[in-house]
Amino acid sequence: MPAVKVAAAVALVLAACTSGVPSMDGDDGDDSAADGKADGFGVSDASWLGIGLGVEYQQVNAGNAILIAYGGYTAKLAYSAAWSEELIDARLGEVGFGRIYAVQGPKDASYAAREIGNSKLRKHLLSIDDGTSPIVIVAHSSGTFVAHELLEQLDANGNSEILSRISYANLDGGGSGLDDDIASELGKLEFVYAHDPAAGYSENHATAKALAAAYAPKAHAFEVEVTGTGCHSGAGWCMHDVLITHEPHDHDSYDLADDYVDFANRAPTIEYLEPFISGT
């Protein structure tokens, strides 16, 4: 079965997800907000520049490489901002990543409203990109649907050179909006899931494996194995947040408000970034 058909057929059970998937018609929805902040989703601090609805940008050091971090369903902008900064501090900053975009999570699990300002993100990206530096996109849970909208826009607008420099990590998310053409243009593509021998697997691990198989050989499945997560046995939604931190705060379920923001004595999950950095 062709990969694009497999991706559309794979079932993804995300928090509070109802029937339906995003139409991927290129409409950014309410993408006109000048400050890029959405009601009810919180805001990041003043060091961030509003780009479009739910999208903010910051240059944190002299590096030209770019990180785009898409938060999961209902993740506030401040949550995604804190997570993206942690990824820079923990690993990416030391290898030349200094330009970061934080993107809030969709307001519905399937991203049916298509409200996030990806078109403005794309235009801003084109204005700052130096044409040579790597770009890493990380998307968690339903944030993968939002990330796929950006990839679709880059593909539709002929931005193949940028796509070729993108390494994309789909963190326990879904496949809707991704297709063979887009996947073939990406530099690297990972479908990432988590495992703790005592607790089990992250909620969408089967989907991650199926998508990796569907898009092989371009794509790879990446298992983040962490012992001592604190997740209770069979708590797939707790393990879902092991893609963000090695020790989720809620041992039974996800807790975006804490897991994206509080990394004190809790290691951020960065293992899946190494193949992007090392080139392996």
DAFEN-V391201 format. One record per residue. N is the residue number from 1. RES is the residue in one small letter. OMEGA is omega in whole degrees, -180 to 180 (NA if undefined). NEAR is the number of other ideal C-beta (glycine too) atoms within 12 Angstrom. Layout:
n: <N & N>
res: <RES & RES>
omega: <OMEGA & OMEGA>
near: <NEAR & NEAR>
This chain:
n: <1 & 2 & 3 & 4 & 5 & 6 & 7 & 8 & 9 & 10 & 11 & 12 & 13 & 14 & 15 & 16 & 17 & 18 & 19 & 20 & 21 & 22 & 23 & 24 & 25 & 26 & 27 & 28 & 29 & 30 & 31 & 32 & 33 & 34 & 35 & 36 & 37 & 38 & 39 & 40 & 41 & 42 & 43 & 44 & 45 & 46 & 47 & 48 & 49 & 50 & 51 & 52 & 53 & 54 & 55 & 56 & 57 & 58 & 59 & 60 & 61 & 62 & 63 & 64 & 65 & 66 & 67 & 68 & 69 & 70 & 71 & 72 & 73 & 74 & 75 & 76 & 77 & 78 & 79 & 80 & 81 & 82 & 83 & 84 & 85 & 86 & 87 & 88 & 89 & 90 & 91 & 92 & 93 & 94 & 95 & 96 & 97 & 98 & 99 & 100 & 101 & 102 & 103 & 104 & 105 & 106 & 107 & 108 & 109 & 110 & 111 & 112 & 113 & 114 & 115 & 116 & 117 & 118 & 119 & 120 & 121 & 122 & 123 & 124 & 125 & 126 & 127 & 128 & 129 & 130 & 131 & 132 & 133 & 134 & 135 & 136 & 137 & 138 & 139 & 140 & 141 & 142 & 143 & 144 & 145 & 146 & 147 & 148 & 149 & 150 & 151 & 152 & 153 & 154 & 155 & 156 & 157 & 158 & 159 & 160 & 161 & 162 & 163 & 164 & 165 & 166 & 167 & 168 & 169 & 170 & 171 & 172 & 173 & 174 & 175 & 176 & 177 & 178 & 179 & 180 & 181 & 182 & 183 & 184 & 185 & 186 & 187 & 188 & 189 & 190 & 191 & 192 & 193 & 194 & 195 & 196 & 197 & 198 & 199 & 200 & 201 & 202 & 203 & 204 & 205 & 206 & 207 & 208 & 209 & 210 & 211 & 212 & 213 & 214 & 215 & 216 & 217 & 218 & 219 & 220 & 221 & 222 & 223 & 224 & 225 & 226 & 227 & 228 & 229 & 230 & 231 & 232 & 233 & 234 & 235 & 236 & 237 & 238 & 239 & 240 & 241 & 242 & 243 & 244 & 245 & 246 & 247 & 248 & 249 & 250 & 251 & 252 & 253 & 254 & 255 & 256 & 257 & 258 & 259 & 260 & 261 & 262 & 263 & 264 & 265 & 266 & 267 & 268 & 269 & 270 & 271 & 272 & 273 & 274 & 275 & 276 & 277 & 278 & 279 & 280>
res: <m & p & a & v & k & v & a & a & a & v & a & l & v & l & a & a & c & t & s & g & v & p & s & m & d & g & d & d & g & d & d & s & a & a & d & g & k & a & d & g & f & g & v & s & d & a & s & w & l & g & i & g & l & g & v & e & y & q & q & v & n & a & g & n & a & i & l & i & a & y & g & g & y & t & a & k & l & a & y & s & a & a & w & s & e & e & l & i & d & a & r & l & g & e & v & g & f & g & r & i & y & a & v & q & g & p & k & d & a & s & y & a & a & r & e & i & g & n & s & k & l & r & k & h & l & l & s & i & d & d & g & t & s & p & i & v & i & v & a & h & s & s & g & t & f & v & a & h & e & l & l & e & q & l & d & a & n & g & n & s & e & i & l & s & r & i & s & y & a & n & l & d & g & g & g & s & g & l & d & d & d & i & a & s & e & l & g & k & l & e & f & v & y & a & h & d & p & a & a & g & y & s & e & n & h & a & t & a & k & a & l & a & a & a & y & a & p & k & a & h & a & f & e & v & e & v & t & g & t & g & c & h & s & g & a & g & w & c & m & h & d & v & l & i & t & h & e & p & h & d & h & d & s & y & d & l & a & d & d & y & v & d & f & a & n & r & a & p & t & i & e & y & l & e & p & f & i & s & g & t>
omega: <-180 & -174 & -177 & 179 & 178 & -178 & -179 & -175 & -177 & -180 & 178 & 179 & 179 & -176 & 177 & -178 & 175 & -179 & 177 & 177 & 180 & -176 & 180 & -178 & 177 & 179 & 179 & -178 & -179 & -174 & -171 & -177 & -175 & -175 & 175 & -177 & -177 & 180 & 175 & -177 & -180 & -178 & 173 & -174 & -172 & 180 & -179 & 179 & 176 & -178 & 179 & -177 & 178 & -177 & 175 & -173 & 175 & 169 & -172 & 176 & -175 & -177 & -179 & 179 & -168 & 172 & 172 & -176 & 180 & 178 & -179 & -178 & 180 & 178 & 179 & -180 & 179 & 178 & -180 & 179 & -180 & 179 & -179 & 178 & 179 & 178 & 176 & -177 & -173 & -175 & -168 & -179 & -177 & 179 & 169 & 177 & -179 & -178 & -174 & 171 & 172 & -177 & 180 & 179 & 178 & -178 & 171 & -169 & -180 & -176 & -179 & -177 & 178 & -172 & -173 & -175 & -180 & -179 & 178 & 174 & -179 & -179 & 178 & 177 & 179 & -177 & -177 & -176 & -179 & 175 & -178 & -173 & 178 & 177 & 177 & 172 & 174 & -179 & -176 & 171 & -179 & 174 & 177 & 179 & 179 & 177 & -179 & 176 & 177 & 180 & 178 & 179 & 178 & 179 & -177 & -178 & 175 & -180 & -175 & -178 & 177 & 179 & -178 & 179 & -179 & 167 & -174 & 176 & 177 & -171 & 177 & -177 & -175 & -175 & -176 & -179 & 176 & 177 & -176 & -178 & 180 & -178 & -177 & -179 & -178 & 176 & 178 & -177 & 179 & 169 & -165 & 176 & -175 & 179 & 171 & -177 & -179 & -174 & -177 & -172 & 174 & -169 & -173 & -177 & -180 & 177 & 179 & -180 & -179 & 179 & 178 & 178 & -178 & -177 & 175 & 5 & 178 & -174 & 177 & 170 & 180 & 178 & 173 & 179 & -179 & 173 & 177 & 178 & -174 & 179 & 177 & -178 & 180 & -179 & -176 & -180 & 171 & 178 & 176 & -180 & 172 & 173 & 177 & -178 & 179 & -177 & 178 & -176 & 180 & -174 & 178 & -173 & 177 & -180 & -174 & -176 & 179 & -172 & 179 & -168 & -173 & 178 & 179 & -178 & 178 & -176 & 172 & 180 & -176 & -173 & -176 & 179 & -173 & 177 & 177 & -176 & -176 & -179 & 180 & NA>
near: <13 & 14 & 29 & 23 & 15 & 26 & 39 & 25 & 19 & 31 & 19 & 39 & 26 & 36 & 31 & 19 & 28 & 15 & 11 & 17 & 32 & 35 & 19 & 32 & 15 & 23 & 21 & 32 & 29 & 21 & 28 & 16 & 26 & 14 & 22 & 36 & 31 & 36 & 16 & 15 & 33 & 28 & 27 & 39 & 17 & 13 & 17 & 30 & 28 & 32 & 39 & 39 & 34 & 51 & 50 & 45 & 35 & 34 & 23 & 29 & 20 & 12 & 23 & 23 & 35 & 39 & 50 & 48 & 50 & 49 & 53 & 51 & 41 & 33 & 47 & 32 & 46 & 31 & 40 & 53 & 42 & 38 & 49 & 47 & 34 & 34 & 43 & 35 & 22 & 26 & 27 & 39 & 26 & 17 & 25 & 24 & 38 & 27 & 35 & 45 & 52 & 51 & 56 & 52 & 47 & 48 & 31 & 27 & 33 & 32 & 47 & 27 & 27 & 35 & 34 & 51 & 39 & 47 & 30 & 33 & 43 & 38 & 23 & 28 & 38 & 22 & 16 & 26 & 27 & 20 & 17 & 14 & 26 & 34 & 45 & 42 & 47 & 50 & 52 & 53 & 49 & 49 & 51 & 50 & 47 & 56 & 51 & 43 & 48 & 50 & 44 & 33 & 35 & 36 & 30 & 23 & 20 & 13 & 26 & 19 & 19 & 31 & 33 & 23 & 28 & 38 & 38 & 47 & 48 & 52 & 49 & 50 & 51 & 43 & 42 & 39 & 43 & 45 & 28 & 24 & 22 & 36 & 37 & 22 & 28 & 38 & 29 & 35 & 44 & 42 & 45 & 47 & 41 & 44 & 30 & 34 & 16 & 20 & 33 & 26 & 35 & 44 & 38 & 42 & 34 & 23 & 36 & 44 & 29 & 29 & 45 & 32 & 22 & 31 & 36 & 20 & 14 & 28 & 35 & 29 & 32 & 37 & 27 & 37 & 25 & 35 & 17 & 17 & 39 & 26 & 38 & 19 & 17 & 18 & 28 & 35 & 35 & 38 & 46 & 48 & 51 & 49 & 54 & 53 & 41 & 31 & 31 & 41 & 28 & 25 & 26 & 21 & 24 & 42 & 31 & 39 & 27 & 25 & 41 & 46 & 31 & 23 & 25 & 13 & 10 & 26 & 23 & 37 & 42 & 36 & 29 & 41 & 38 & 23 & 23 & 35 & 25 & 14 & 11 & 12>
